[in-house]
Amino acid sequence: MLMSICQSRITIKRQTSELFDSQVAASSISVSRNPNTTSTVQVKKEGTATAGTFTITGTITEYDSDNVPSSTAVSDTLSLSAYQKLAITVKEYDVVTSVACSAALVSAGVTVTCNYVGNDGGSIESQTSIVTDFPAQFVRKDSSFPVERFGSFAKEKPDLLIPYDTSFTPEIADVVINDFTSEKFLIEGRPLIQQIGIGQYWRISLARDKNL
Protein backbone atom coordinates (compact mmCIF):
# COMPACT_ATOMS: atom_id res chain seq x y z
CA MET A 1 0.00 0.00 0.00
CA LEU A 2 1.25 3.48 -0.86
CA MET A 3 0.25 4.81 2.55
CA SER A 4 2.82 2.59 4.23
CA ILE A 5 5.72 4.19 2.34
CA CYS A 6 4.63 7.83 2.61
CA GLN A 7 7.35 9.55 4.60
CA SER A 8 6.33 13.17 4.09
CA ARG A 9 3.41 15.45 4.78
CA ILE A 10 2.31 18.12 2.33
CA THR A 11 0.10 21.16 1.94
CA ILE A 12 -1.40 21.97 -1.46
CA LYS A 13 -2.38 25.56 -2.22
CA ARG A 14 -4.19 26.92 -5.25
CA GLN A 15 -3.51 30.32 -6.77
CA THR A 16 -6.78 32.01 -7.66
CA SER A 17 -8.36 35.44 -7.97
CA GLU A 18 -11.85 34.08 -7.21
CA LEU A 19 -13.58 35.03 -3.96
CA PHE A 20 -15.21 31.57 -3.99
CA ASP A 21 -15.76 28.78 -6.48
CA SER A 22 -18.35 29.71 -9.11
CA GLN A 23 -21.80 28.78 -7.83
CA VAL A 24 -25.53 29.31 -8.17
CA ALA A 25 -26.77 32.62 -6.76
CA ALA A 26 -27.75 32.65 -3.09
CA SER A 27 -29.13 35.29 -0.77
CA SER A 28 -25.76 35.37 1.01
CA ILE A 29 -22.47 33.78 -0.05
CA SER A 30 -19.69 33.69 2.55
CA VAL A 31 -16.19 34.66 1.43
CA SER A 32 -13.04 33.17 2.96
CA ARG A 33 -10.49 34.05 0.24
CA ASN A 34 -8.99 37.51 0.43
CA PRO A 35 -6.33 39.28 -1.65
CA ASN A 36 -2.83 40.27 -0.58
CA THR A 37 -3.50 43.86 -1.56
CA THR A 38 -6.44 46.24 -1.74
CA SER A 39 -8.70 45.23 -4.63
CA THR A 40 -11.92 45.98 -6.40
CA VAL A 41 -14.36 43.11 -7.04
CA GLN A 42 -15.63 42.08 -10.46
CA VAL A 43 -18.94 40.21 -10.57
CA LYS A 44 -20.00 38.02 -13.48
CA LYS A 45 -23.42 36.41 -13.90
CA GLU A 46 -24.28 33.70 -16.41
CA GLY A 47 -27.41 31.76 -17.23
CA THR A 48 -30.96 33.07 -17.56
CA ALA A 49 -31.12 36.74 -18.62
CA THR A 50 -32.34 38.31 -15.38
CA ALA A 51 -31.89 41.78 -13.89
CA GLY A 52 -30.74 41.99 -10.29
CA THR A 53 -28.28 43.31 -7.75
CA PHE A 54 -25.16 42.06 -5.99
CA THR A 55 -24.12 43.57 -2.66
CA ILE A 56 -20.43 43.18 -1.77
CA THR A 57 -19.76 43.58 1.97
CA GLY A 58 -16.37 43.86 3.62
CA THR A 59 -13.90 46.30 5.14
CA ILE A 60 -11.53 49.01 3.97
CA THR A 61 -8.70 50.75 5.81
CA GLU A 62 -9.15 54.42 6.65
CA TYR A 63 -6.72 56.83 8.30
CA ASP A 64 -7.55 59.53 10.86
CA SER A 65 -5.93 62.96 11.13
CA ASP A 66 -2.95 61.40 12.93
CA ASN A 67 -2.51 58.87 10.13
CA VAL A 68 -3.62 56.02 12.38
CA PRO A 69 -5.30 53.23 10.35
CA SER A 70 -8.57 51.54 11.26
CA SER A 71 -10.90 49.09 9.51
CA THR A 72 -14.28 50.39 8.42
CA ALA A 73 -17.19 48.21 7.32
CA VAL A 74 -18.46 49.07 3.84
CA SER A 75 -20.71 47.66 1.13
CA ASP A 76 -21.14 48.31 -2.57
CA THR A 77 -24.27 47.38 -4.53
CA LEU A 78 -23.97 46.54 -8.22
CA SER A 79 -27.09 46.63 -10.41
CA LEU A 80 -27.03 44.53 -13.57
CA SER A 81 -29.62 44.67 -16.33
CA ALA A 82 -31.07 41.46 -17.74
CA TYR A 83 -28.42 41.06 -20.45
CA GLN A 84 -25.52 42.64 -18.58
CA LYS A 85 -22.97 40.05 -17.48
CA LEU A 86 -20.19 42.04 -15.80
CA ALA A 87 -19.93 44.79 -13.20
CA ILE A 88 -17.16 46.04 -10.91
CA THR A 89 -17.18 47.78 -7.55
CA VAL A 90 -16.14 51.38 -7.07
CA LYS A 91 -14.78 50.67 -3.62
CA GLU A 92 -11.48 48.88 -3.08
CA TYR A 93 -11.62 46.25 -0.35
CA ASP A 94 -9.02 44.98 2.08
CA VAL A 95 -11.33 42.14 3.11
CA VAL A 96 -14.58 40.87 1.61
CA THR A 97 -16.85 38.94 3.96
CA SER A 98 -19.94 38.20 1.87
CA VAL A 99 -21.72 38.61 -1.47
CA ALA A 100 -25.52 38.94 -1.41
CA CYS A 101 -27.65 38.24 -4.49
CA SER A 102 -31.11 39.73 -4.99
CA ALA A 103 -34.19 37.50 -4.92
CA ALA A 104 -34.67 37.67 -8.70
CA LEU A 105 -31.18 36.29 -9.34
CA VAL A 106 -31.65 33.55 -6.75
CA SER A 107 -35.00 32.51 -8.29
CA ALA A 108 -33.50 32.45 -11.78
CA GLY A 109 -30.65 30.26 -10.62
CA VAL A 110 -27.95 32.30 -12.36
CA THR A 111 -24.30 31.32 -11.88
CA VAL A 112 -22.13 33.82 -10.02
CA THR A 113 -18.38 34.31 -10.35
CA CYS A 114 -16.50 36.99 -8.40
CA ASN A 115 -12.85 37.96 -8.90
CA TYR A 116 -10.41 40.36 -7.28
CA VAL A 117 -9.18 42.95 -9.79
CA GLY A 118 -6.50 45.64 -9.62
CA ASN A 119 -6.70 49.22 -10.88
CA ASP A 120 -5.03 48.14 -14.12
CA GLY A 121 -7.76 45.58 -14.76
CA GLY A 122 -5.50 42.63 -14.06
CA SER A 123 -6.42 39.78 -11.73
CA ILE A 124 -5.09 39.83 -8.16
CA GLU A 125 -4.38 36.29 -7.02
CA SER A 126 -3.92 34.79 -3.59
CA GLN A 127 -3.30 31.26 -2.36
CA THR A 128 -5.96 29.12 -0.72
CA SER A 129 -5.30 25.76 0.94
CA ILE A 130 -6.75 22.74 -0.84
CA VAL A 131 -5.43 20.14 1.61
CA THR A 132 -3.07 20.25 4.61
CA ASP A 133 -1.00 17.67 6.51
CA PHE A 134 -1.59 15.04 3.83
CA PRO A 135 0.64 11.95 3.48
CA ALA A 136 2.92 11.88 0.43
CA GLN A 137 6.10 10.40 -0.98
CA PHE A 138 8.62 12.43 -3.00
CA VAL A 139 10.49 10.54 -5.70
CA ARG A 140 13.78 12.28 -6.41
CA LYS A 141 14.68 11.48 -10.01
CA ASP A 142 18.08 13.20 -10.15
CA SER A 143 20.23 14.43 -7.30
CA SER A 144 22.66 16.41 -9.48
CA PHE A 145 21.80 19.83 -10.87
CA PRO A 146 24.40 21.13 -13.35
CA VAL A 147 24.60 24.91 -13.72
CA GLU A 148 25.99 25.53 -17.19
CA ARG A 149 26.50 29.26 -17.15
CA PHE A 150 26.82 32.17 -14.73
CA GLY A 151 23.43 33.49 -13.69
CA SER A 152 21.66 30.18 -14.29
CA PHE A 153 19.83 28.40 -11.51
CA ALA A 154 19.15 24.77 -10.81
CA LYS A 155 15.74 23.22 -11.32
CA GLU A 156 14.65 20.12 -9.46
CA LYS A 157 11.81 18.05 -10.92
CA PRO A 158 10.78 15.27 -8.54
CA ASP A 159 7.60 13.23 -8.80
CA LEU A 160 5.07 13.20 -5.99
CA LEU A 161 2.94 10.21 -5.02
CA ILE A 162 -0.12 10.82 -2.86
CA PRO A 163 -3.02 8.48 -2.00
CA TYR A 164 -6.13 9.16 -4.07
CA ASP A 165 -8.82 11.02 -2.14
CA THR A 166 -12.22 12.06 -3.47
CA SER A 167 -12.23 15.29 -1.41
CA PHE A 168 -9.78 17.16 -3.67
CA THR A 169 -8.16 17.08 -7.10
CA PRO A 170 -4.65 18.48 -7.63
CA GLU A 171 -4.36 20.79 -10.64
CA ILE A 172 -1.65 22.26 -12.85
CA ALA A 173 0.07 25.29 -11.21
CA ASP A 174 -0.99 24.31 -7.68
CA VAL A 175 1.74 24.95 -5.10
CA VAL A 176 2.92 21.91 -3.13
CA ILE A 177 4.69 22.55 0.19
CA ASN A 178 6.71 19.89 1.99
CA ASP A 179 5.53 20.42 5.58
CA PHE A 180 8.74 18.91 7.01
CA THR A 181 11.26 20.97 5.01
CA SER A 182 9.14 23.97 3.84
CA GLU A 183 10.28 23.30 0.24
CA LYS A 184 7.85 24.66 -2.35
CA PHE A 185 7.08 23.16 -5.75
CA LEU A 186 4.74 23.85 -8.67
CA ILE A 187 2.67 21.09 -10.24
CA GLU A 188 3.67 20.67 -13.89
CA GLY A 189 1.55 18.69 -16.32
CA ARG A 190 -1.73 16.98 -15.64
CA PRO A 191 -1.71 14.74 -12.52
CA LEU A 192 -2.26 11.06 -13.31
CA ILE A 193 -4.27 8.48 -11.37
CA GLN A 194 -2.39 5.18 -11.08
CA GLN A 195 -2.98 2.00 -9.13
CA ILE A 196 -1.09 -0.28 -6.75
CA GLY A 197 -3.08 -3.45 -6.11
CA ILE A 198 -6.55 -2.25 -5.17
CA GLY A 199 -5.33 1.19 -4.06
CA GLN A 200 -5.25 4.26 -6.30
CA TYR A 201 -2.86 7.18 -6.05
CA TRP A 202 -1.97 10.45 -7.78
CA ARG A 203 1.37 10.66 -9.59
CA ILE A 204 2.30 14.31 -9.96
CA SER A 205 5.23 15.96 -11.75
CA LEU A 206 6.72 18.84 -9.76
CA ALA A 207 9.17 21.63 -10.49
CA ARG A 208 11.07 23.82 -8.07
CA ASP A 209 13.06 26.92 -8.94
CA LYS A 210 14.24 30.14 -7.36
CA ASN A 211 10.92 31.87 -7.94
CA LEU A 212 9.13 29.77 -5.30
Buried (B, 14 or more C-beta within 10 A) or exposed (E): EBEEEBEBBBBBBBBBBBBBEEEBBEEEBEBEBBBEEBBBBBBBBEBEEBBBBBBBBBBBEEEEEEEEEEEEEBBBEBEBEEEEBEBBBEEBBBBBBBBBBBEBBBEBEBBBBBBBBBEEEEBBBBBBEBBEEBBBBBEEEEEEEEEEEEEEEEEBBBBBBBBEBEEBEBBEEBBBBBBEEEBBBBBEEEBEEEEEEEEEBBEBBBBBEEEE
